[in-house]
Amino acid sequence: MPRADADPVAATLTLDPAFTVGPVDSRLFGSFVEHLGRCVYTGIFEPGHPSADERGFRSDVLDLVRELGATVVRYPGGNFVSGYRWEDGTGRAADRPRRLDLAWHAIESNAFGTGEFVDWCREAGAEPMLALNLGTRGMQEAVDLLEYCNHPGGTRLSDLRREHGAAEPYDVRLWCLGNEMDGPWQVGHRSAAEYGALAARTARAMRLVDPRVELVACGSSHSGMPTFGSWEATVLEQCYDTVDLVSLHSYYDPTGKSVPEFLAGALDLDRSIDAVVATADHVGARLRSRKRLQVSVDEWNVWYVSRWDPAAVAEWREAGPLLEDTYDDVDATMVASLLVTLLRHADRVGVACLAQLVNVIAPIRTEPGGRAWRQTTFAPFAQIAAAARGSVLRAEPRVATYESEVGDVPLVDATATYDEESGELALMLVNRSVDRPARVRVDVRAFGDALAGSAPDGLLEIDLDPVSWRVVRPATDPRPGS
């Protein structure tokens, strides 16, 4: 327990609306639904549940998803997608085949598929982001799914969608060209050269069907992979000009780490983003391209992965519970710090997805046939997603650091956003100290009289408890005409 009389960590921060990182892209607050454990079945989809609508969507979960503020949702995987046949999840549910899911050693009923997912996204107010199977399948199947989803009609596949009840196109813009293809655990694992060539061919063909699509190439599975960096370089040499983003996945396991060492993990995400950006820009320079790729951090979270027990999937079963981590306040503080890191890279991170949305390492949990509730990690995501508007400001706290395996770590982590139209300022702050509160002095004199009610002398003083996070939205005077 921290001492009641402990001297606070002193931090200072100067903000100026003229110095920005980039605009806040709402897609930074995405999430992820995979056919894994109970994420789909008894998570977002449970026909017969007291709250379920006529399509089987749990309305109690939908209410929480809207409250969370998820803006884009990636589907259907994840490892699952590398063996998925998209056709299995279309047409009458009674006619859909049951398959073995090799990724998670489960039986997949296919009762929930692409059409259900797009309809669910519309109910949730989220943009769908579809991942393609480039593990056991390839270019043709990807093009077929795109035609099924986005072509208006008059072709076999678009008319098939219409027969399945969707007269209007799904109009899916965001597409992932496979998932973690450098991972030897991936069904259909490929080499960098092989995957890069396939991604380039698939991207070119997809743009012939719908030139509006935004395509994500697979980066390395995580920064600890021996292929990290070299994989991106090899892949992008082949598909740089045909894709828009490159993926980065980052999970952080508290097991066996001290709290300070665990919270230092946000610096790993910071450096991983920088590394992927540097690699992509290097390839772009070699190719004499004027294009700048963005990063899609389309899987990130706290995950107690060391608790994973392979015996949990020893038997083939349908939608059994897997990876249902229970989070505490330290985990919530880490989630807040990871969101701060993503916002600080708003100039190059175009999409980010908290993995996953329900039950599986998720901010929302459910009981089959019963209640749904928020985990501790729900609050930082919901509050930061609601507050971040306008542009991300350059924010570099002046504060003491501590040593960790990843280097010197600031005791206070911070970012801020400013919406010029409404005049609203929002600060996102994290105290990593385990035994001392923090006092953050924020200089906002560059905002003039806009914050006079909250900071009459142009200074804000904000206190944080040890190992905690806060979102602060000082009252501002409305802009003229607002």
Residue pairs with C-beta under 8 A, 6 or more apart in sequence:
2 434
2 435
2 436
2 437
2 465
2 466
3 435
6 435
6 436
6 437
7 436
8 436
8 437
8 438
8 439
8 463
9 399
9 400
9 411
9 412
9 431
9 433
9 436
9 437
9 438
9 439
10 399
10 400
10 438
10 439
10 441
11 397
11 398
11 399
11 411
11 412
11 414
11 438
11 439
11 440
11 441
12 397
12 398
12 399
12 440
12 441
12 442
12 443
13 395
13 396
13 397
13 398
13 414
13 416
13 440
13 441
13 442
13 443
14 442
14 443
14 446
15 393
15 395
15 416
15 418
15 425
15 442
15 443
15 444
15 446
15 447
16 393
16 394
16 446
17 391
17 393
17 418
17 420
17 446
17 447
18 446
19 393
19 394
20 391
20 392
20 393
20 394
20 418
21 343
21 344
21 345
21 346
21 347
21 391
21 392
21 393
21 394
22 346
22 347
22 348
22 391
22 392
23 346
23 390
23 391
23 392
24 343
24 346
24 388
24 389
24 390
24 391
24 392
24 417
25 346
25 349
25 350
25 351
26 71
26 72
27 71
27 72
27 127
27 350
27 351
27 352
28 71
28 342
28 343
28 346
28 349
28 351
28 352
28 388
29 69
29 70
29 71
29 72
29 352
29 381
29 384
29 385
29 388
30 70
30 71
30 72
30 73
30 74
30 126
30 127
30 129
30 298
30 351
30 352
30 353
30 354
31 65
31 68
31 70
31 72
31 73
31 74
31 126
31 353
31 354
31 355
31 356
31 357
32 73
32 74
32 75
32 78
32 298
32 299
32 353
32 354
32 355
32 356
32 357
33 39
33 40
33 43
33 44
33 73
33 74
33 75
33 76
33 117
33 356
33 357
33 358
34 40
34 75
34 76
34 77
34 78
34 79
34 80
34 81
34 355
34 356
34 360
35 76
35 77
35 78
35 80
35 84
35 101
35 104
35 106
35 108
35 112
36 77
36 78
36 79
36 80
36 103
36 104
36 322
36 323
36 356
36 360
37 104
37 319
37 320
37 321
37 322
37 323
37 324
37 359
37 360
38 319
38 320
38 321
38 322
38 324
38 358
38 359
38 360
38 366
38 368
39 356
39 357
39 358
39 359
39 360
39 362
40 112
40 319
41 109
41 111
41 112
41 318
41 319
42 49
42 319
42 359
42 366
42 368
42 369
43 58
43 61
43 357
43 358
43 359
43 360
43 366
44 57
44 58
44 61
44 62
44 65
44 120
44 357
44 358
45 56
45 57
45 58
45 111
45 112
45 116
45 120
46 52
46 56
46 58
46 366
46 368
46 369
47 56
47 111
48 56
48 369
49 56
49 58
49 368
49 369
50 369
51 58
51 59
51 60
51 61
52 58
52 59
53 59
55 116
55 119
55 120
56 111
56 112
56 116
57 119
57 120
57 123
58 366
58 372
60 366
60 371
60 372
61 358
61 364
61 366
61 372
62 120
62 123
62 124
64 364
64 372
64 374
64 378
65 124
65 126
65 357
65 364
66 124
66 125
67 382
68 363
68 364
68 378
68 381
68 382
68 385
69 381
69 382
69 385
69 386
70 124
70 126
70 354
70 357
70 385
71 125
71 126
71 127
71 385
72 126
72 127
72 128
72 129
72 174
72 351
72 353
73 121
73 124
73 126
73 127
73 128
73 129
73 353
73 357
74 129
74 130
74 131
74 176
74 298
74 353
75 117
75 128
75 129
75 130
75 131
76 84
76 89
76 117
76 130
76 131
77 84
77 103
77 131
77 179
78 103
78 131
78 179
78 299
78 355
79 103
79 104
79 179
79 180
79 185
79 186
79 187
80 101
80 103
80 104
81 131
81 132
81 133
81 135
81 176
81 178
81 179
82 103
82 133
82 134
82 135
82 136
82 178
82 179
82 181
82 186
82 187
82 188
83 101
83 102
83 103
83 133
83 135
83 136
83 187
83 188
84 133
85 99
85 133
85 137
85 141
86 113
86 114
86 133
86 141
86 144
86 145
86 148
88 96
88 97
88 99
88 108
88 110
88 113
89 96
89 110
89 112
89 113
89 114
89 115
89 116
90 96
90 113
90 114
90 115
90 148
90 160
90 161
90 164
91 164
93 110
93 111
96 109
96 110
96 111
96 113
97 110
98 107
98 108
98 109
98 110
99 107
99 108
99 110
100 106
100 107
100 108
100 316
101 107
101 108
102 187
103 187
104 313
104 322
105 313
105 314
105 316
106 313
106 316
106 317
106 318
106 319
106 320
107 316
107 317
107 318
108 318
109 318
109 319
114 130
114 145
114 148
114 149
114 170
115 161
115 164
115 165
115 166
115 170
117 128
118 128
118 149
118 166
118 170
118 172
121 127
121 128
127 173
127 174
128 170
128 172
128 174
129 172
129 174
129 175
129 176
129 298
129 351
129 353
130 145
130 149
130 172
130 174
130 175
130 176
131 175
131 176
131 178
131 179
132 141
132 142
132 145
132 175
132 176
132 177
132 178
132 202
133 141
133 142
133 178
133 188
134 142
134 177
134 178
134 181
134 188
134 190
134 195
134 198
134 199
134 202
134 218
135 178
135 179
135 181
135 186
135 187
135 188
135 189
135 190
136 187
136 188
137 188
138 198
138 202
139 198
139 201
139 202
139 205
142 175
142 177
142 202
142 205
142 206
143 202
143 205
143 206
143 209
144 157
146 172
146 175
146 206
146 209
146 210
146 213
147 155
147 157
147 158
147 209
148 157
148 158
148 160
148 161
149 161
149 169
149 170
149 171
149 172
150 169
150 170
150 171
150 172
150 209
150 210
150 213
151 157
151 158
151 169
151 209
151 210
152 158
152 168
152 169
153 159
153 162
158 169
161 169
161 170
172 213
173 212
173 213
173 214
174 213
174 214
174 216
174 351
175 206
175 213
175 214
175 215
175 216
176 216
176 218
176 247
176 296
176 298
177 199
177 202
177 203
177 215
177 216
177 217
177 218
177 239
177 243
178 195
178 199
178 218
179 186
179 218
180 186
180 218
180 221
180 249
181 188
181 189
181 190
181 195
181 218
182 189
182 192
182 195
182 218
182 220
182 221
182 225
182 227
182 231
183 189
183 221
183 225
190 198
192 227
192 230
192 231
192 234
192 235
193 234
193 238
195 218
195 235
196 217
196 234
196 235
196 236
196 237
196 238
196 239
197 238
199 217
199 218
199 235
199 238
199 239
199 242
199 243
200 238
200 239
200 242
203 215
203 217
203 239
203 242
203 243
204 242
206 213
206 215
207 213
207 242
214 244
214 245
215 242
215 243
215 244
215 245
216 243
216 244
216 245
216 246
216 247
216 296
216 298
216 351
217 235
217 236
217 239
217 243
217 245
217 246
217 247
218 235
218 246
218 247
219 231
219 232
219 235
219 246
219 247
219 248
219 249
219 276
219 295
220 227
220 228
220 229
220 231
220 232
220 248
221 249
222 228
222 249
222 250
222 251
223 250
223 268
223 271
223 272
223 275
225 231
228 272
228 275
229 275
229 279
232 246
232 276
232 279
232 280
232 283
233 279
233 282
233 283
235 246
236 243
236 246
236 279
236 280
236 283
236 293
237 283
237 286
237 287
240 280
240 283
240 284
240 287
240 289
240 291
240 293
241 287
241 289
241 291
243 293
244 293
244 294
244 350
245 293
245 294
245 295
245 296
245 350
245 351
246 276
246 280
246 293
246 294
246 295
246 296
247 295
247 296
247 297
247 298
247 299
248 272
248 273
248 276
248 295
248 296
248 297
248 298
249 297
249 298
249 299
249 300
249 355
250 268
250 269
250 272
250 297
250 299
250 300
250 338
251 299
251 300
251 301
251 302
251 303
251 305
251 355
252 262
252 265
252 268
252 301
252 302
252 303
252 334
252 338
253 302
253 303
253 304
253 305
253 306
254 262
254 302
254 304
254 330
254 331
254 334
255 304
255 306
255 307
256 306
259 330
259 434
259 467
260 402
260 404
260 409
260 432
260 434
261 404
261 405
262 330
262 334
263 330
263 333
263 334
263 337
263 409
263 430
263 432
263 467
264 404
264 405
264 406
264 407
264 409
264 432
265 334
265 338
265 406
266 334
266 337
266 338
266 340
266 341
266 413
267 404
267 406
267 407
267 409
268 406
269 297
269 300
269 338
269 341
269 342
270 341
270 344
270 345
271 406
273 295
273 297
273 341
273 345
273 348
273 349
276 295
277 295
277 345
277 348
280 292
280 293
280 295
281 292
284 291
284 292
284 293
292 348
294 348
294 349
294 350
294 351
295 345
295 348
295 349
295 350
296 349
296 350
296 351
296 352
296 353
297 342
297 349
297 351
297 352
297 353
298 351
298 352
298 353
298 355
299 353
299 355
300 338
300 342
300 352
300 353
300 354
300 355
301 335
301 338
301 354
301 355
301 356
301 361
301 377
302 325
302 327
302 331
302 334
302 335
302 361
302 377
303 323
303 325
303 361
304 325
304 361
307 325
308 323
312 320
312 322
313 320
313 322
321 359
322 360
323 360
323 361
324 359
324 360
324 361
324 365
325 361
326 375
327 363
327 375
327 376
327 377
328 376
329 376
329 467
329 468
330 467
331 376
331 377
332 376
332 377
332 379
332 380
332 469
333 380
333 430
333 431
333 432
333 467
333 468
333 469
335 354
335 377
335 380
335 381
336 380
336 384
336 428
336 430
336 469
337 413
337 430
337 432
337 469
339 380
339 381
339 384
339 428
340 384
340 413
340 414
340 415
340 428
340 430
341 413
342 349
342 352
343 384
343 388
343 392
343 415
343 417
343 428
344 392
344 395
344 415
346 391
346 392
354 363
354 381
355 361
356 362
357 363
357 364
358 364
358 365
358 366
359 365
359 366
362 375
363 374
363 375
363 377
363 378
363 381
364 372
364 373
364 374
364 375
364 378
365 372
365 373
365 375
366 372
366 373
380 469
380 471
383 471
384 428
384 471
387 417
387 426
387 428
387 471
387 473
388 417
388 426
388 428
389 417
389 419
389 422
389 424
389 426
390 417
390 418
390 419
390 420
390 421
390 422
390 424
391 417
391 418
391 419
391 420
392 415
392 416
392 417
393 415
393 416
393 417
393 418
395 414
395 415
395 416
397 410
397 412
397 413
397 414
397 440
399 410
399 411
399 412
399 438
400 410
400 411
401 408
401 409
401 410
401 411
402 408
402 409
402 411
402 432
403 409
409 432
410 432
411 431
411 432
411 433
411 436
411 438
412 429
412 430
412 431
412 432
412 438
412 440
412 464
413 429
413 430
413 432
414 427
414 428
414 429
414 430
414 440
415 427
415 428
416 425
416 426
416 427
416 428
417 425
417 426
417 428
418 424
418 425
418 426
420 479
421 479
421 482
422 476
422 478
422 479
422 482
423 450
423 476
423 477
423 478
423 479
423 482
424 473
424 476
425 444
425 447
425 450
425 451
425 473
425 474
425 476
426 471
426 472
426 473
427 442
427 460
427 462
427 470
427 471
427 472
427 473
427 474
428 469
428 470
428 471
429 438
429 440
429 462
429 464
429 469
429 470
429 471
429 472
430 464
430 468
430 469
431 437
431 438
431 464
431 465
431 466
431 467
431 468
431 469
432 467
433 466
433 467
434 466
434 467
435 466
436 466
437 463
437 464
437 465
437 466
438 463
438 464
438 466
439 461
439 462
439 463
439 464
440 461
440 462
440 463
440 464
441 459
441 460
441 461
442 455
442 459
442 460
442 461
442 462
443 458
443 459
444 451
444 455
444 458
444 459
444 460
444 474
445 458
445 459
447 458
447 476
449 477
450 476
450 477
451 458
451 460
451 474
451 475
451 476
451 477
452 477
453 475
453 476
453 477
454 460
454 474
454 475
454 476
455 474
460 472
460 474
462 470
462 472
464 470
